[in-house]
């Protein structure tokens, strides 16, 4: 089951438990008031039974909350893993870009011919490094030098989509999830 589906189910169950608890508390308080007014032990017993039901419902609520907390942790873990992957990819791309820029600077400094587009990228990245490379190129201008193709020509513009929310919502929930009971606590009582 996907994390988002499980969260939705357990949130709905939590709301049911909240509604049940509220109804049971209201009924218990009515029975206590009837007992106070009449002194009938029947109302006292029903109030005690309702209190036990309230306690049982609260226990179910706590267990359900543990499941929801676990699902939230799983959701956050998947989300964070996707963000970390995105950051790692960005750092890798930056490293590759920097490596190419240094190679261009080295080629220019050795006096080689590089495409204008590569020179322009180096100039935009670091005007100082570009000036140093061009100065070194002037020292080597009389020698025969190699001509290079652009380092960026072979690249395709691959745009990778990152969707931490989508990854987290569509990840499979880990661990065994307890079943949500079908019965309603309130159906178990026949009160006057």
C-alpha positions in Angstrom: 0.0 0.0 0.0 1.3 3.5 -0.8 2.2 5.8 2.0 -0.3 8.4 0.9 -3.2 5.9 0.7 -2.3 4.5 4.2 -2.1 8.0 5.7 -5.5 8.8 4.2 -7.1 5.7 5.6 -5.6 6.1 9.1 -6.4 9.8 9.2 -10.0 8.9 8.4 -10.0 6.3 11.1 -8.6 8.8 13.6 -11.4 11.2 12.8 -13.9 8.3 13.3 -12.3 7.6 16.7 -12.5 11.3 17.7 -16.2 11.4 16.7 -16.9 8.2 18.6 -15.1 9.5 21.7 -17.0 12.7 21.6 -20.3 10.9 21.3 -19.4 8.4 24.1 -18.4 11.3 26.4 -21.7 13.1 25.7 -23.7 9.9 26.4 -21.6 9.2 29.6 -22.2 12.7 30.8 -26.0 12.3 30.2 -26.0 9.1 32.1 -24.1 10.7 35.0 -26.6 13.6 35.0 -29.6 11.1 35.0 -27.9 9.2 37.9 -27.4 12.5 39.8 -31.0 13.4 39.3 -32.6 10.0 39.9 -30.1 8.1 41.9 -30.8 5.0 39.8 -27.9 2.5 39.7 -28.9 1.6 36.2 -27.7 5.0 35.0 -24.5 4.7 37.1 -23.7 1.3 35.5 -24.3 2.6 32.0 -22.1 5.6 32.7 -19.4 3.1 33.9 -19.8 1.0 30.7 -19.5 4.1 28.6 -16.4 5.2 30.4 -14.8 1.8 29.6 -15.7 2.3 26.0 -14.2 5.8 26.1 -11.0 4.3 27.5 -10.9 1.6 24.8 -11.5 4.1 22.1 -8.7 6.3 23.4 -6.4 3.2 23.4 -7.3 2.6 19.7 -6.7 6.3 19.0 -3.2 6.0 20.5 -2.3 2.9 18.5 -3.7 4.6 15.3 -1.5 7.7 16.1 1.6 5.4 16.4 0.8 4.1 12.9 0.3 7.6 11.6 3.6 8.7 13.2 5.4 5.8 11.6 3.9 6.7 8.2 5.0 10.3 8.6 8.5 9.2 9.3 8.6 7.0 6.2 7.2 9.8 4.2 9.9 12.2 5.4 12.6 9.6 4.8 11.6 9.1 1.2 11.2 12.9 0.7 14.6 13.6 2.2 16.2 10.9 0.1 14.8 12.4 -3.1 16.0 15.9 -2.1 19.5 14.5 -1.2 19.6 12.8 -4.7 18.6 16.1 -6.3 21.4 17.9 -4.4 24.0 15.3 -5.2 23.1 15.5 -8.9 23.4 19.2 -8.8 26.8 19.0 -7.1 27.9 16.4 -9.7 26.8 18.7 -12.5 28.6 21.7 -11.0 31.8 19.5 -10.6 31.6 18.5 -14.3 31.1 22.1 -15.3 34.0 23.3 -13.3 36.2 20.6 -14.7 35.4 21.7 -18.2 36.1 25.3 -17.4 39.5 24.5 -16.0 40.3 22.4 -19.0 39.3 25.4 -21.3 41.5 27.7 -19.2 44.4 25.2 -19.5 44.0 24.9 -23.2 43.9 28.7 -23.7 46.9 29.1 -21.5 48.9 26.6 -23.6 48.1 28.6 -26.7 45.6 26.2 -28.2 42.6 27.3 -30.2 39.3 26.8 -28.5 35.8 27.7 -29.7 34.6 31.1 -28.9 31.6 29.6 -27.0 34.0 27.9 -24.6 36.0 31.1 -24.1 32.8 32.9 -23.4 31.7 30.4 -20.8 35.1 30.8 -19.1 34.8 34.5 -19.2 31.3 34.5 -17.7 32.4 32.1 -15.0 35.6 33.9 -14.0 36.8 37.0 -15.7 40.1 36.8 -13.7 40.8 33.2 -14.7 40.0 34.1 -18.3 42.5 37.0 -18.2 45.2 34.8 -16.7 44.7 32.2 -19.4 44.7 34.8 -22.2 47.9 36.3 -20.8 49.6 32.9 -20.7 48.3 32.3 -24.3 50.2 35.4 -25.5 53.4 33.9 -24.2 52.8 30.8 -26.3 51.5 32.5 -29.4 54.4 31.8 -31.6 54.4 28.1 -31.3 52.2 25.7 -33.3 49.2 24.6 -31.2 46.3 22.3 -31.4 42.7 23.3 -32.2 40.0 21.9 -30.0 36.3 21.4 -30.4 33.9 22.6 -27.8 33.6 20.6 -24.6 29.9 21.5 -24.4 28.8 20.5 -28.0 28.2 16.9 -27.1 25.8 17.7 -24.3 22.0 17.3 -24.6 19.8 19.4 -22.5 18.4 16.7 -20.2 16.1 18.1 -17.6 15.6 15.7 -14.8 12.5 16.1 -12.8 12.6 15.9 -9.1 9.4 15.4 -7.2 10.0 14.7 -3.5 6.3 14.9 -2.7 5.3 12.5 -5.5 8.1 10.1 -4.5 7.0 10.2 -0.9 3.3 9.8 -1.6 3.8 6.9 -4.0 6.4 5.0 -2.0 5.3 1.7 -0.5 4.6 1.8 3.2 7.1 -0.3 5.1 6.2 -2.7 7.9 3.0 -4.3 8.6 0.1 -2.0 9.0 -2.6 -3.0 11.5 -6.1 -3.4 10.1 -8.6 -0.7 10.7 -11.6 -2.3 12.5 -14.8 -2.2 10.5 -17.1 -2.1 13.5 -18.2 1.1 15.2 -17.8 1.3 18.9 -21.2 3.0 19.2 -23.0 0.1 17.6 -22.1 -2.2 20.5 -24.4 -0.3 22.9 -28.2 -0.3 23.3 -28.8 2.6 25.5 -32.2 4.0 26.5 
